[in-house]
Amino acid sequence: MCHLKIKEGHSSFWLFSAMNLDEDAKWLEWVAQQFESIAGDDQEIDLEEFKMALKVKEPFFAERFFALFDSDGSGTITLDELLEALKLLVHGSKMDKLRFLFQVYDVDGNGSIEPEELRTVLRSCLKESSISLPEKKLDDLTAALFESADSDHSGAITFEELQAELEHFPEVMENLTISAASWLKPPTVPRKSRPPPHYLSPAYWHNNGSKLLFLGSYLCVNILLFAFAALKHVGSGIWIMLAKGCGQCLNLNCTFLVVLMLRRCLTWLRSTWAAGVLPLDQNVLLHQLTGWAVAALTVVHTGAHLANFVRMSQTNSTHHFWEYLLTTRPKIGWVYGSASLTGLALQLLVGLILVCSSTLVRKSGHFEVFYWTHLSYIFIWALLIVHGPNFWKWFVVPGFLFLLEKILGLALSHTGGLSIVEVNLLPSKVTHLVIQRPPFFHYKPGDYVYLNIPAIAKYEWHPFTISSAPEQRETLWLHIRSLGQWTNRLYEYFWRYDEFQDHLPDGNQQNENSSKKWMKRYLLGSSDLEPPVATSQDEMVQILSYAPICDPSGKRASEREKVSGRALENQRLCNVKCYIDGPYGTPTRRIFTSEHAVLIGAGIGVTPFASILQSVMFRYQMRKQTSFSQDLTLSDKLKNENMRLQKVDFVWINRDQKSFEWFVSLLTHLELSQSKEDPSNRFLEMHLYMTAALSKNDMKAIGLQMALDLLAEKEKKDSITGLQTRTQPGRPDWNKLFQKLAGEKKGKVHVFFCGSPALAKVIKAHCEQFGFRFFKENF
């Protein structure tokens, strides 16, 4: 089993820069052990074993490293050769490491790098970084780097010219040691862990104060309720005191579960002073915590009653234990003595909801299980009213509000279906729906709605963030990532809605035009054909609808994705109806009351920020126009909207290149809207990161990143996205980025994040370090 590993990125630099002599000796010993495990009995490593050890995507680099490590040209690497090469990479001078890099690029070993060699290297760099560019763009990258490095125009790059060229990229020269040394590391060197947050620090309370104060107050209320209820039954024994105390707490918590799901009321509260006092952004988390509290209190409450039944059956011969538990004969309970039976039913239902609400169920593509079992809350409320003599007093007001919200939601959402007027199938199985906007539908940027499409699932409603701006009056946009059964069915539905086009009556079937015939050849393997260009809307619909029929195996999925990125505009889709319930507010509503907003989206977590960015730029442009006019009405309107923003930084982190296509047209428009502004003082600044791309610290990507920088400077646009903003490889350096944001002094910094919980913890820790407010969208 081979264990040598390529280290992606620059995060392991400290492993080598901080090595003392003792650690260095241990590392070399580890390398020797790994070598023996790979080499086997002959104590030599051949090329295939070396490729397996490095685990690189593109064999070019493994072959080049192997050739340079094999100093005697024997076709195998001995332990001495391996250690000699690694010592040079770790401890050699900057010149030694630069020469090693030059030798990697000098494929034929003649002492210079010719254009074709450079092109071969850059092609391998692109594959290693999971970047797909057309051949013409590869030619442009090669030409840009070659023209810049070949200072004497000799038609070849010498070592001295490469050295001079790298001097123009100080961050590459600075990290050349990292590049050379971080490609192999022992797994036994421990990482320095971040110290735990200081819970008494001002930064921690700045971000969590309202939540912690609320939780503390709520806990105190529960303790008081338990104490008062228990003391009222002090003469009935310890088990009755425990059961009654838990029962009173259950009255509160079961009611509070309802309050936390009053979405319309919570959305209204976000626009009041309560938003600054109550943790409204944490309603889902509080709902989950309260649910666990209800489950725990239910177990203790039931257990106490069972213990009391055992005691009563032993001291009172009137009824047996099973009669107390399974019948109404003991007349326990205020409605026909049904407390025991309703209690058992409640215990079962609470347990069922608890299990089906677990992350394992919800995130494993079985959302329907969670959805339908959660609807049993109706039976739980009914049983609670029958079971507990005082529950109805707690429940009457929240229950009335909940019923009112449901009736209002049903009335508004089912007053005529809405038409899906356009569908775009985007890369990574993202479905972009353009929906007819209902009259009098008002929402704020970042709000979400519940969507129901009867053609997909008649009774299911799923929440999705609105990705269009409120200023877009005619339509609503939703971008939906396929992550579960319903979302996958949605994507497949719009792929296959025209699947039976060929089975229409003969009068219509003769309209199989050249575009459809072309698509049949294209998807079945005619690689000589270029991607399709439809001459009309009808042709585009035909091309796209025919794709799944011609390519059921998905052999040409990449070509199909290119085509599917084009609009599925539809006169046919007008028969597809949907219903929406909302809008509902989110933490992002605070953006317009911020001074310096930092929007961080990871993957499809960018969705709420798509709406916000459009709205922010609209208001910013209106504010600029108003500053030169005397239109007091418009000025007052903007003032009322609390547009306090002085600066917006937008950070978007994607795994691969295709994901940027989701909103690249929007970002292009936003860049154009401020193209005349000073680049050093722009209102909106973008930061784009592609994590699959190797960073500038990696030897396998240095040439590519240099070429991308040079070509971007020449063409005034990024080769990966086509935007003016340069796409950065790897992950953000949060310390460096946040230091820059703090140094701009554009007012108090508020960070808004939507993405994975793991990344949220990392960013929140940095926010506490820099004293930034942190708001997380539930994702």
C-alpha positions in Angstrom: 0.0 0.0 0.0 1.5 3.3 -1.0 1.2 6.3 1.2 3.2 9.1 -0.5 0.9 12.1 -1.1 0.8 15.2 -3.1 -0.1 18.1 -0.9 -2.6 20.6 -2.5 -2.3 24.3 -1.8 0.1 26.1 0.5 -1.3 25.1 4.0 1.7 22.8 4.7 4.5 25.3 4.3 4.9 25.6 8.1 5.5 21.9 8.2 8.9 22.4 6.6 9.8 26.0 7.4 9.3 25.2 11.1 11.2 22.0 11.1 14.1 21.7 13.5 16.9 19.3 13.0 15.2 16.6 15.0 12.0 16.9 13.0 14.0 16.9 9.8 15.6 13.6 10.8 12.3 12.1 11.7 10.9 13.2 8.3 13.8 11.7 6.4 13.3 8.5 8.4 9.6 8.5 7.5 10.5 8.9 3.8 12.8 6.0 4.0 10.1 3.8 5.6 7.6 4.9 2.9 10.1 4.1 0.2 10.6 0.6 1.5 6.9 0.0 1.6 6.6 1.1 -2.1 9.8 -0.3 -3.5 9.3 -3.9 -2.4 12.0 -6.5 -2.5 14.1 -4.9 -5.3 14.3 -1.6 -3.2 13.8 0.5 -6.3 10.7 2.5 -7.5 9.7 2.4 -11.2 7.6 4.9 -13.0 4.2 3.2 -12.4 4.9 2.9 -8.7 5.9 6.6 -8.6 2.7 7.7 -10.3 0.6 5.7 -7.8 2.5 7.3 -5.0 2.1 10.9 -6.2 -1.7 10.5 -7.0 -1.6 13.4 -9.5 -4.4 13.8 -12.0 -2.1 14.5 -15.0 0.8 11.9 -15.5 3.0 14.6 -17.1 4.2 15.9 -13.8 4.8 12.5 -12.3 6.9 11.6 -15.4 8.9 14.9 -15.2 9.5 14.5 -11.5 10.5 10.9 -12.0 12.9 11.8 -14.8 14.6 14.4 -12.6 14.8 12.2 -9.5 16.3 9.4 -11.6 19.7 11.0 -11.7 21.5 8.0 -13.3 18.8 7.4 -16.0 18.4 3.8 -15.0 14.6 3.9 -15.2 14.2 3.4 -11.5 14.7 5.5 -8.3 16.8 4.3 -5.5 16.5 5.5 -1.9 19.7 7.5 -2.2 18.4 9.3 -5.3 15.1 10.0 -3.6 16.7 11.5 -0.5 19.1 13.5 -2.5 16.3 15.1 -4.5 14.2 15.8 -1.5 17.0 17.4 0.5 17.5 19.8 -2.4 13.8 20.7 -2.5 13.7 21.2 1.3 17.1 22.7 2.1 18.5 23.8 -1.3 18.9 27.5 -2.2 16.3 29.5 -4.1 18.4 29.1 -7.2 18.5 25.3 -6.8 14.8 25.2 -6.6 14.3 27.6 -9.5 16.5 25.4 -11.6 14.5 22.4 -10.7 11.3 24.2 -11.9 13.1 25.1 -15.1 14.0 21.5 -15.7 10.4 20.4 -15.2 9.4 22.8 -18.0 12.4 21.9 -20.2 11.0 18.6 -21.4 13.6 17.7 -24.0 16.5 18.8 -21.7 18.2 21.0 -24.3 18.7 23.9 -21.8 15.8 26.1 -23.1 12.0 26.0 -23.2 10.4 26.2 -26.6 6.8 27.3 -27.3 5.6 23.7 -27.9 7.1 22.6 -24.6 5.5 25.5 -22.8 2.2 24.7 -24.4 2.5 21.0 -23.3 3.2 22.1 -19.7 0.3 24.6 -19.7 -2.1 22.0 -21.0 -1.1 19.6 -18.2 -1.4 22.5 -15.7 -5.0 23.1 -16.9 -5.9 19.4 -16.5 -4.3 19.3 -13.0 -6.3 22.4 -12.0 -9.6 21.1 -13.5 -9.8 24.0 -15.8 -11.4 23.5 -19.2 -10.5 26.1 -21.9 -10.7 25.9 -25.7 -7.6 25.3 -27.7 -7.5 29.0 -28.9 -7.4 30.1 -25.3 -4.5 27.7 -24.6 -2.7 29.2 -27.5 -3.3 32.7 -26.1 -2.0 31.7 -22.7 1.1 30.1 -24.2 1.8 33.2 -26.3 1.2 35.6 -23.4 3.7 33.8 -21.1 6.2 33.1 -23.9 6.3 36.7 -25.2 6.7 38.1 -21.7 9.5 35.7 -20.8 11.4 35.6 -24.1 13.0 39.0 -23.6 15.6 38.6 -26.4 13.0 37.2 -28.9 15.2 34.2 -29.7 12.3 31.8 -29.8 13.2 30.0 -26.6 13.2 30.8 -22.9 16.5 30.4 -21.1 17.0 29.8 -17.4 18.0 33.4 -16.9 14.9 34.7 -18.7 12.7 32.5 -16.6 14.4 33.8 -13.5 13.9 37.4 -14.7 10.2 36.7 -15.5 9.6 35.3 -12.1 10.9 38.5 -10.5 7.8 40.2 -11.9 5.7 37.9 -9.7 7.1 38.4 -6.2 4.4 36.2 -4.6 5.6 33.3 -6.7 9.3 33.9 -5.9 8.4 34.3 -2.2 6.6 30.9 -2.2 8.9 28.9 -4.4 10.2 27.1 -1.4 6.7 26.2 -0.5 6.1 24.9 -4.0 9.2 22.7 -4.0 8.8 21.3 -0.5 5.1 20.8 0.1 4.4 18.2 -2.4 5.4 15.4 0.0 4.9 15.4 3.7 4.8 12.9 6.5 1.3 12.4 7.9 2.6 12.2 11.5 3.4 15.9 11.9 0.6 17.4 13.9 -1.3 20.5 12.8 -1.4 23.5 15.0 -5.0 23.7 16.1 -6.8 27.0 16.6 -7.2 27.9 20.2 -10.8 27.7 21.5 -12.8 31.0 21.4 -12.6 33.1 24.5 -16.2 33.0 25.6 -15.8 36.1 27.8 -14.2 38.2 25.0 -16.1 41.3 23.7 -15.9 39.9 20.2 -17.7 36.7 21.2 -20.5 38.5 23.0 -20.7 41.0 20.1 -21.7 38.1 17.8 -23.6 35.9 20.3 -24.8 38.1 23.1 -28.5 38.3 22.2 -28.7 34.5 21.6 -26.9 33.6 24.9 -29.0 36.1 26.9 -32.2 34.7 25.4 -31.2 31.1 26.1 -30.2 32.0 29.7 -33.5 33.7 30.2 -35.5 30.9 28.7 -33.7 28.4 30.9 -34.5 30.4 34.0 -38.2 30.5 33.0 -38.2 26.7 32.7 -36.6 26.2 36.0 -39.1 28.5 37.7 -42.0 26.7 36.1 -40.7 23.3 37.1 -40.2 24.5 40.7 -43.6 26.0 41.1 -45.4 23.0 39.6 -43.4 20.5 41.7 -43.9 22.5 45.0 -47.7 22.4 44.4 -47.6 18.6 44.6 -45.0 18.3 47.4 -47.3 16.0 49.4 -47.9 13.5 46.5 -44.5 12.0 46.4 -41.2 12.6 44.5 -42.5 10.9 41.3 -45.6 13.1 41.0 -43.5 16.2 41.7 -41.1 15.2 38.9 -43.9 14.4 36.5 -45.8 17.6 37.2 -42.7 19.8 37.0 -41.8 18.3 33.6 -45.4 18.6 32.4 -45.5 22.3 33.1 -42.2 22.8 31.2 -43.7 20.7 28.4 -46.7 23.2 28.2 -44.2 26.0 27.6 -41.8 24.2 25.2 -44.5 22.6 23.1 -46.1 26.0 22.7 -42.7 27.7 22.0 -42.2 25.2 19.1 -45.2 26.7 17.5 -44.1 30.3 18.1 -40.7 29.6 16.4 -42.5 28.5 13.2 -44.7 31.5 12.9 -42.8 32.6 9.8 -45.0 35.6 8.8 -44.9 37.0 12.4 -41.1 36.5 12.6 -40.7 38.2 9.2 -42.7 41.2 10.5 -40.7 41.3 13.7 -37.5 41.6 11.6 -38.7 45.1 10.6 -39.2 46.2 14.2 -36.9 47.0 17.2 -37.2 43.4 18.2 -34.8 42.4 15.5 -32.0 44.0 17.6 -33.0 42.3 20.8 -34.3 38.9 20.0 -32.3 36.2 18.2 -34.7 36.0 15.3 -32.0 34.7 12.9 -31.7 31.6 15.1 -35.3 30.5 14.9 -34.5 27.2 13.2 -31.7 26.4 15.6 -33.9 27.3 18.6 -36.7 25.1 17.1 -34.2 22.2 17.0 -33.0 22.8 20.5 -36.5 23.1 21.8 -37.4 19.9 20.0 -34.7 18.0 21.8 -35.8 19.6 25.1 -39.4 18.4 24.5 -38.1 14.9 23.8 -36.0 14.8 27.0 -38.8 16.2 29.1 -41.3 13.7 27.6 -39.0 10.8 28.5 -38.6 12.0 32.1 -42.3 12.9 32.5 -43.4 9.5 31.2 -40.7 7.7 33.3 -41.9 9.4 36.4 -45.5 8.4 35.8 -44.5 4.8 35.2 -42.6 4.7 38.4 -45.6 6.2 40.2 -47.9 3.5 38.6 -45.6 0.8 39.9 -45.8 2.3 43.4 -49.6 2.7 43.2 -50.1 -0.9 41.9 -48.1 -2.2 44.8 -49.7 -0.2 47.5 -53.3 -0.1 46.1 -54.8 -3.4 45.0 -57.6 -1.7 43.1 -55.8 -1.6 39.8 -52.9 -3.5 38.3 -49.9 -1.8 36.6 -51.1 -2.6 33.2 -54.5 -1.1 33.9 -52.9 2.2 35.0 -50.9 2.1 31.8 -53.3 0.8 29.1 -56.9 1.5 30.2 -59.1 4.4 31.4 -60.3 2.5 34.5 -58.2 4.4 37.0 -59.8 7.6 35.6 -56.4 9.4 35.3 -56.8 12.5 33.1 -59.3 15.3 32.8 -61.0 13.9 29.6 -62.5 10.5 30.3 -59.4 9.4 32.2 -57.4 9.1 29.0 -54.1 10.5 30.2 -52.2 7.2 30.1 -53.3 6.3 26.6 -52.8 9.7 25.1 -49.4 9.9 26.9 -48.2 6.7 25.2 -49.4 7.9 21.8 -47.6 11.2 22.4 -44.4 9.4 23.4 -44.5 7.4 20.1 -45.2 10.4 17.9 -42.5 12.5 19.5 -40.0 9.7 19.1 -41.0 9.3 15.4 -40.6 13.0 14.7 -37.3 13.1 16.5 -35.8 10.2 14.5 -37.2 11.4 11.1 -35.9 14.9 11.8 -32.3 13.8 12.2 -29.7 15.0 9.8 -29.2 11.4 8.6 -32.7 11.4 7.2 -33.0 15.0 5.9 -29.7 15.1 4.2 -29.7 11.6 2.6 -32.3 12.4 -0.1 -35.3 11.4 2.0 -36.8 14.8 2.8 -40.3 13.4 2.1 -39.9 11.2 5.2 -39.1 14.2 7.3 -41.9 16.3 5.7 -44.7 13.8 6.2 -43.8 12.7 9.7 -43.5 16.3 10.7 -47.2 16.8 9.7 -48.1 14.6 12.7 -47.8 17.8 14.8 -51.6 18.2 14.2 -52.2 14.9 16.1 -49.7 15.9 18.8 -51.5 19.2 19.5 -54.9 17.4 19.6 -53.5 14.8 22.0 -51.9 17.4 24.2 -55.1 19.3 24.6 -56.8 16.1 25.7 -53.8 14.9 27.8 -52.9 18.0 29.7 -55.7 20.0 31.5 -53.7 23.3 31.2 -52.1 23.0 27.8 -54.9 24.7 25.9 -54.4 27.9 27.9 -50.8 28.1 26.7 -51.7 27.1 23.2 -54.7 29.2 22.4 -52.9 32.4 21.2 -50.0 30.8 19.3 -52.4 28.2 17.9 -54.7 30.9 16.6 -51.8 32.8 15.0 -50.5 29.5 13.4 -54.0 28.7 12.1 -54.3 32.3 10.8 -51.0 32.1 9.0 -51.9 28.8 7.4 -55.2 30.0 6.2 -53.6 33.2 4.8 -50.8 31.2 3.2 -53.2 28.8 1.6 -55.5 31.6 0.3 -52.6 33.6 -1.2 -50.7 30.6 -2.6 -53.7 28.9 -4.2 -55.3 31.9 -5.7 -54.6 30.8 -9.2 -51.4 29.0 -10.2 -48.4 30.9 -11.5 -46.8 30.1 -14.8 -43.2 29.0 -15.2 -42.3 31.2 -18.1 -38.7 30.1 -18.6 -36.3 27.3 -17.5 -32.5 27.2 -17.7 -30.7 24.0 -16.9 -27.3 25.0 -15.6 -24.1 23.1 -14.8 -23.9 20.9 -11.7 -27.6 20.1 -12.1 -28.9 23.5 -11.1 -32.4 24.4 -12.3 -33.1 28.1 -12.9 -36.8 28.8 -12.8 -38.3 32.1 -14.0 -41.8 32.4 -12.6 -44.5 34.8 -13.3 -44.5 37.3 -10.4 -48.0 37.6 -8.8 -49.5 41.0 -8.3 -49.0 42.7 -4.9 -46.1 40.3 -4.2 -43.6 42.4 -2.2 -40.3 41.1 -0.8 -36.9 42.1 0.4 -33.6 41.0 -1.1 -32.5 37.6 0.3 -36.1 36.5 1.2 -37.3 33.0 0.4 -40.5 31.3 -0.6 -42.0 27.9 -0.4 -42.5 26.3 -3.8 -45.0 23.7 -4.9 -45.1 22.2 -8.4 -48.0 19.7 -8.6 -46.4 18.1 -11.7 -43.4 17.1 -9.5 -45.2 16.4 -6.2 -48.7 17.5 -5.5 -48.5 18.1 -1.8 -44.8 18.9 -1.2 -43.6 22.5 -0.5 -39.9 23.2 -0.4 -38.1 26.5 0.6 -35.9 28.3 -1.9 -34.2 31.7 -1.8 -35.4 34.3 -4.4 -32.4 35.1 -6.6 -34.0 38.0 -8.5 -34.1 41.6 -7.2 -37.3 43.2 -5.9 -36.9 45.8 -8.6 -37.5 43.1 -11.2 -41.3 43.6 -11.5 -42.5 40.9 -13.9 -40.8 37.7 -12.8 -39.2 35.8 -9.9 -36.0 33.8 -10.2 -35.2 30.6 -8.3 -31.9 28.7 -8.6 -32.4 25.1 -7.3 -29.5 22.7 -6.8 -30.3 19.0 -7.3 -29.5 17.5 -3.9 -32.5 15.3 -3.0 -35.4 13.4 -4.6 -37.6 16.3 -5.2 -34.9 18.6 -6.7 -33.6 15.7 -8.9 -37.1 15.0 -10.2 -37.5 18.7 -11.0 -34.3 18.8 -13.0 -35.2 15.5 -14.8 -38.7 16.7 -15.5 -37.6 19.7 -17.6 -35.1 17.5 -19.4 -37.7 15.0 -20.4 -40.9 17.0 -20.8 -40.7 16.7 -24.6 -39.4 13.1 -24.6 -42.3 11.9 -26.6 -42.0 14.6 -29.3 -41.2 12.0 -31.9 -44.5 10.1 -31.2 -46.8 12.9 -32.2 -49.2 12.3 -35.2 -47.6 12.1 -38.6 -48.6 15.7 -39.5 -46.4 17.0 -36.7 -43.7 14.4 -36.9 -42.6 15.6 -40.4 -41.4 18.8 -38.7 -38.3 17.1 -37.4 -36.1 19.9 -38.8 -32.4 20.0 -39.4 -31.6 21.0 -35.8 -33.2 17.9 -34.4 -31.4 15.7 -36.9 -28.2 17.5 -36.2 -28.6 16.9 -32.4 -29.1 13.2 -33.0 -25.8 12.9 -34.8 -24.0 15.2 -32.3 -25.1 13.3 -29.2 -24.6 9.9 -30.7 -20.9 10.6 -31.2 -20.3 12.8 -34.3 -17.3 14.5 -32.7 -16.6 16.5 -35.9 -19.6 18.7 -35.2 -19.4 22.0 -33.4 -21.9 22.9 -30.6 -25.4 23.7 -31.9 -26.6 27.2 -32.7 -30.4 27.5 -33.0 -31.9 30.0 -35.4 -35.1 30.4 -33.5 -36.7 29.8 -30.1 -38.6 26.7 -31.4 -35.4 25.2 -32.7 -33.7 25.6 -29.3 -36.6 23.9 -27.5 -36.4 21.0 -30.0 -32.6 20.7 -29.6 -32.7 20.6 -25.9 -35.7 18.4 -25.6 -34.2 15.8 -27.9 -30.9 15.5 -25.9 -32.0 13.0 -23.3 -33.4 10.7 -25.9 -30.2 10.6 -28.0 -27.9 10.2 -25.0 -29.6 8.0 -22.4 -26.2 6.7 -21.2 -24.9 10.2 -20.6 -21.7 9.5 -22.7 -21.7 13.0 -24.0 -22.8 14.7 -20.8 -20.2 17.5 -21.0 -21.5 18.5 -24.5 -25.0 18.2 -23.3 -24.3 20.5 -20.3 -22.9 23.1 -22.7 -26.1 23.1 -24.6 -28.3 23.0 -21.5 -26.9 26.2 -20.3 -28.9 28.0 -23.0 -32.4 29.2 -22.4 -35.3 26.7 -22.5 -37.7 29.5 -23.2 -41.1 28.1 -23.5 -44.4 28.6 -25.1 -44.8 24.9 -24.2 -43.8 25.3 -20.6 -46.6 27.8 -20.0 -48.8 24.8 -19.0 -46.5 24.0 -16.1 -48.0 25.6 -13.0 -46.6 26.3 -9.6 -47.6 27.8 -6.3 -45.5 29.9 -3.9 -46.0 30.7 -0.2 -44.2 33.7 1.2 -42.1 35.7 1.2 -40.3 35.1 4.4 -37.4 37.1 5.9 -33.8 36.0 6.5 -30.7 37.5 8.3 -29.7 39.2 5.1 -32.3 41.9 5.6 -29.8 43.6 7.8 -27.5 44.3 4.9 -29.0 47.6 4.0 -28.5 48.9 7.6 -24.8 47.9 7.5 -22.0 50.3 6.6 -19.5 47.8 5.1 -21.2 44.5 4.1 -19.1 41.4 3.2 -21.2 38.8 1.4 -19.6 35.3 1.4 -21.3 32.6 -0.7 -20.0 29.0 -1.1 -21.3 27.2 -4.2 -25.1 27.5 -4.6 -25.0 29.4 -1.3 -24.6 32.4 -3.5 -28.3 32.4 -4.3 -29.5 35.0 -1.7 -26.6 37.3 -2.7 -27.7 37.3 -6.3 -30.9 39.1 -5.4 -29.1 41.4 -2.9 -26.3 42.4 -5.3 -28.8 43.5 -7.9 -30.8 45.5 -5.5 -27.7 47.0 -3.8 -26.4 48.2 -7.2 -29.8 49.6 -8.2 -30.1 51.6 -5.0 -26.4 52.7 -5.3 -27.0 54.0 -8.8 -30.2 55.8 -7.7 -28.3 57.3 -4.8 -25.6 58.6 -7.1 -28.2 60.1 -9.4 -30.1 61.7 -6.6 -27.0 63.4 -5.2 -27.0 65.5 -8.3 -30.7 66.3 -8.4 -33.3 68.1 -6.4 -35.8 65.3 -6.4 -36.7 65.4 -2.8 -39.4 62.7 -3.1 -36.8 60.2 -4.4 -34.3 61.3 -1.8 -36.7 60.7 1.0 -37.6 57.3 -0.4 -34.0 56.3 -0.5 -33.5 57.6 3.0 -36.4 55.6 4.3 -34.9 52.5 2.8 -31.9 52.9 5.1 -29.3 52.6 2.4 -26.3 53.2 4.7 -23.9 51.0 2.7 -20.5 52.6 2.0 -18.8 49.5 0.6 -19.8 45.9 -0.4 -17.3 43.1 -0.8 -18.6 39.9 -2.5 -16.7 36.7 -2.0 -17.8 33.6 -4.0 -16.1 30.3 -3.5 -16.7 27.5 -6.0 -15.3 24.0 -6.4 -15.1 24.0 -10.2 -15.1 26.3 -13.2 -18.7 25.4 -14.4 -20.3 26.6 -11.2 -19.4 30.2 -12.1 -21.7 30.0 -15.1 -24.7 30.1 -12.7 -24.5 33.9 -12.3 -21.7 35.0 -14.6 -24.1 37.2 -16.7 -25.3 38.9 -13.5 -21.7 39.6 -12.4 -20.8 40.9 -15.8 -23.7 43.3 -15.6 -22.6 44.5 -12.1 -19.0 45.1 -13.3 -20.3 47.1 -16.3 -22.5 49.2 -14.0 -19.4 50.6 -12.3 -16.9 50.4 -15.1 -16.3 54.2 -15.1 -15.4 54.3 -11.4 -11.9 54.3 -10.0 -10.9 50.6 -9.5 -9.2 51.4 -6.3 -12.3 52.9 -4.7 -15.2 50.9 -6.1 -18.4 50.5 -4.2 -18.7 46.8 -5.1 -15.6 44.7 -5.1 -15.6 41.0 -6.1 -13.4 38.2 -4.9 -13.8 34.9 -6.8 -12.1 31.6 -5.8 -11.9 28.2 -7.5 -10.9 25.6 -5.0 -10.2 22.8 -7.5 -7.5 25.0 -9.1 -3.9 24.6 -7.8 -2.7 27.7 -6.1 0.4 29.7 -7.1 2.3 28.0 -4.4 2.1 24.6 -6.2 4.9 23.9 -8.6 2.5 22.2 -11.0 0.5 25.5 -11.4 3.2 28.3 -11.3 3.4 28.6 -15.1 -0.4 28.5 -15.5 -1.1 31.2 -12.9 1.6 33.4 -14.4 0.1 32.9 -17.9 -3.5 33.6 -16.6 -2.3 36.8 -14.9 -0.5 38.0 -18.0 -3.4 37.3 -20.4 -5.9 38.8 -18.0 -3.9 42.0 -17.9 -3.7 42.0 -21.7 -7.3 41.2 -22.4 -8.8 43.0 -19.4 -10.8 39.9 -18.5 -10.3 36.6 -16.7 -9.9 33.5 -18.9 -11.9 31.3 -16.6 -15.1 33.3 -16.2 -14.8 36.1 -18.7 -15.2 38.7 -16.0 -12.8 41.6 -15.3 -12.3 40.2 -11.8 -9.5 37.7 -11.7 -10.4 34.2 -10.4 -8.1 33.2 -7.6 -7.0 29.6 -7.3 -7.5 27.7 -4.1 -9.2 28.9 -0.9 -9.2 32.4 0.5 -6.5 33.5 3.0 -9.1 34.7 5.5 -6.5 36.5 7.7 -5.2 38.4 4.7 -8.6 39.2 3.3 -10.1 40.3 6.6 -7.0 42.5 7.4 -7.6 44.2 4.0 -11.3 44.8 4.9 -10.5 46.2 8.3 -7.9 48.5 6.8 -10.3 50.1 4.4 -12.2 51.8 7.3 -15.5 52.0 5.5 -17.5 51.7 8.7 -18.5 48.7 10.8 -18.0 45.5 9.0 -20.9 43.0 8.9 -20.2 39.6 7.4 -23.1 37.6 5.8 -22.5 34.0 5.0 -24.4 31.3 3.2 -22.8 27.9 2.7 -21.6 24.8 4.5 -21.7 24.7 8.3 -18.0 23.7 8.5 -16.9 26.8 6.6 -19.3 28.9 8.6 -17.4 28.0 11.8 -14.1 29.0 10.2 -15.4 32.4 9.1 -17.2 33.0 12.3 -13.9 32.4 14.2 -12.1 35.0 12.0 -15.0 37.5 12.5 -14.6 37.2 16.3 -10.8 37.7 15.9 -11.3 40.9 13.9 -14.4 42.2 15.7 -16.8 41.8 12.7 -20.5 41.0 13.2 -21.3 37.6 11.7 -24.7 36.5 10.2 -25.3 33.1 8.8 -28.0 32.1 6.4 -29.5 28.6 7.1 -28.3 26.5 4.2 
